[in-house]
Amino acid sequence: MIHKHIDYYIKHLHHDIPSGIVVFLVALPLCLGVALASGAPLFSGLIAGMVGGLVVAWLSGSQLSVSGPAAGLTVIVFNAIETLGSFSGFLTAVVLAGVIQLILGFLRAGVIGAYFPSSVIKGMLAAIGLILIMKQIPHAIGYDASFEGDESYMQETALSTVEQLAEAVSSISPGATIVSVVALLLLVLWESNFIKRIAFLRLVPGALLAVIWGVAYNAVTMRVAPEWAIGSKHLVSLPVTESPKDFLQLFSFPDFSFLANPQIYTVAFTLAVIASLETLLSLEAADKMDPYKRVAPTNRELKAQGVGNMLSGLIGGIPITAVIVRSAANINAGGQTRVSSFVHGLALLVSVMFFAKFLNDIPLSCLAAILLQTGYKLAKPKLFIEFFHKGWNQLIPFVITIVAILLTDLLKGITIGIVIGLYYVIRANYHASISMTRSEDRYVLTMNKDVSFLNRALLRKFFNQIEENCTLVIDGSKAQFIDYDILETIHDFMLSAQDNNIIVETIDLEGKEKIKTLPDSRAAT
């Protein structure tokens, strides 16, 4: 249920404001990193983050999903800017992509989100958790070679991650390592029952303490022991503005003369489709993690993302989607309503306008610690044990989705997972739709539910098991629909049953489809 009355949001402010700050701290380097990896101006990533928090948060039907620039689009954005030869031309494609998403929302295309199997969604979450852990270890020890690697599950694979980890081990920064280890200990301590029992400590988010610790450590070591300090390249890097006029000059605008270029429509359609798929996947995953199990309307989400991308493109931002890493950070930090996402967007705006110089003192290693904890929560061992106990039909799609995402990318991995998941659904339906029992020389074949052509092979298998000189009762009373192919198979068997002295009786097949009975047949209806 979507709560809209203001009292609901006010009641949860003490949860939403701290969690919004946590999401802001996580989103800040990611907005910059995704823009950098996309070959776009750094500020365009921040614009996308602001739009996601300030606008999409209120248009969306989700209370916990967070929108912003996604690493999954970096390759597409990079190639699009190169293809069009102009960033302002690319912004026009972003606006068009938003229009397409808006149309998809009105066409109710969001219904596709309901067809993602639960095992696949949870497999995606676990895979992203493992990727987060692998990608954040280099940042945690002071080896920052790939900004977009923080949440990339599109262009970087497990192999590149392992290679980066091997390189990182030989380039450990003592200062960054100390900051991340202590930050992790603080985060773990803040999750303990001891801290949760103390009311005023519960109001302070552990992630905020981790950031304060990182800034304080670096400030002290810079004066006392410079060799243990963290270098500037391992700190947050924001564009610093001196006045509101300087801030406004950071915005850029689309060049609509590119509407005459046919390539722009291909780029726009590609962006719209990929962004919509990532959004629906992230939305479904956020709903799974929501402690209140609220379900967000998918068509409304597509409309919200469409408006968000139109606005982002109009003022110089790169494309946005709902993003699972920031959504997971929001939920894990205790976010309750859309206010937390709005606070994160507001914090991005205020920080860039007034506090960029101070935020540039935050070490990336303490932010890495926050994401390491988030990754562990998404892929904790308990989850694997739960799926093991659920059985092979849940465990196999879950594990294959994880492996496929790690070895390829998000969309390919999800596609593979869905195919495997659908196989098990069809397999279960194949056996459950038709059943047969025998009592002496009497067989009863029951249509337990709607029967499609997929059950034809099973039906023939049952027919082959019926012995001569017996009676077969075909009961269709429980089925609302029986496929014509199934009825045709029954009809064919009724014709051949006479040769084996098999009496066929049918119950309630009329109305589902008509079945022919020859005058000389032994079948009775």
Secondary structure, DSSP 8 states (H G I E B T S, - for coil): ----SHHHHHHTHHHHHHHHHHHHHHHHHHHHHHHHHTTS-HHHHHHHHHHIIIIIHHHSS-SS-EEE--GGGHHHHHHHHHHHT-HHHHHHHHHHHHHHHHHHHHTTGGGGGGGS-HHHHHHHHHHHHHHHHHHHHHHHTT----SGGGT--SS--HHHHHHHHHHHHTT--HHHHHHHHHHHHHHHHHTSHHHHTSHHHHTS-HHHHHHHHHHHHHHHHHHH-GGGS--GGGB------SSHHHHHTT-----GGGGG-THHHHHHHHHHHHHHHHHHHHHHHHHHH-TT-----HHHHHHHHHHHHHHHHHTT----EEEHHHHHHHHHTT--STHHHHHHHHHHHHIIIIIHHHHTTSBHHHHHHHHHHHHHHHS-HHHHHHHHHH-HHHHHHHHHHHHHHHHS-HHHHHHHHHHHHHHHHHHHHHHHSEEEEEETTEEEEEE-S-B-GGGHHHHHHHHHH--TT-EEEEE-TT-S-B-HHHHHHHHHHHHHHGGGT-EEEEES-TTTS-----TT---B-
